[in-house]
Amino acid sequence: QVQLVESGGGLVQAGGSLRLSCAASGIIFRINTMGWYRQAPGKQRELVATITRGGTTNYADSVKGRFTISRDNAKNTMYLQMNSLKPEDTAVYYCSASRSVVVTNDFWGQGTQVTVSS
C-alpha cells in the first residue's frame, strides 16, 4: 500500500504564490506517475498536472506558465509551485499516484485547501 500526505495549502492573495508538497510512504516502488488534481465547491475534480518517474510533465491549460510540478524521487516527494495565483485556483488540491506511467490514480491523498482571495 502507498500513503500520500499533502501539505502547504493555505490562504493567499491573488497574485501570490504557494508551494504544495506530497510525501509518499509505504511500498514506494509501486509508484510511477504522480499528479495533482483539484476540486472546487460544486465542481468535479480536475487535473492540474502530472509527472512521470522520469520527469515528463503535463499541465492543464488553465495553469500552464503559472504552476510547476516537480518531484524528488530520492525523497519520495512531489511538489507543486503555484505562482500568479487567481481566485479561480481556489480548491482542495489532491495528490495522486499511479502504479504505471499511464495515469490510473491508484492512490490518493486526503487533500489540502488552497484559498486565493481577490
Stockholm file with secondary structure:
# STOCKHOLM 1.0

chainA/1-118         QVQLVESGGGLVQAGGSLRLSCAASGIIFRINTMGWYRQAPGKQRELVATITRGGTTNYADSVKGRFTISRDNAKNTMYLQMNSLKPEDTAVYYCSASRSVVVTNDFWGQGTQVTVSS
#=GR chainA/1-118 SS CEEEEEECCEEEETTCCEEEEEEEEESGGGCCCEEEEEECTTSCCEEEEEECTTCCEEECGGGTTTEEEEEETTTTEEEEEECSCCGGGCEEEEEEECSSSSCCCCEECCCEEEEEEC
#=GC SS_cons         CEEEEEECCEEEETTCCEEEEEEEEESGGGCCCEEEEEECTTSCCEEEEEECTTCCEEECGGGTTTEEEEEETTTTEEEEEECSCCGGGCEEEEEEECSSSSCCCCEECCCEEEEEEC
//
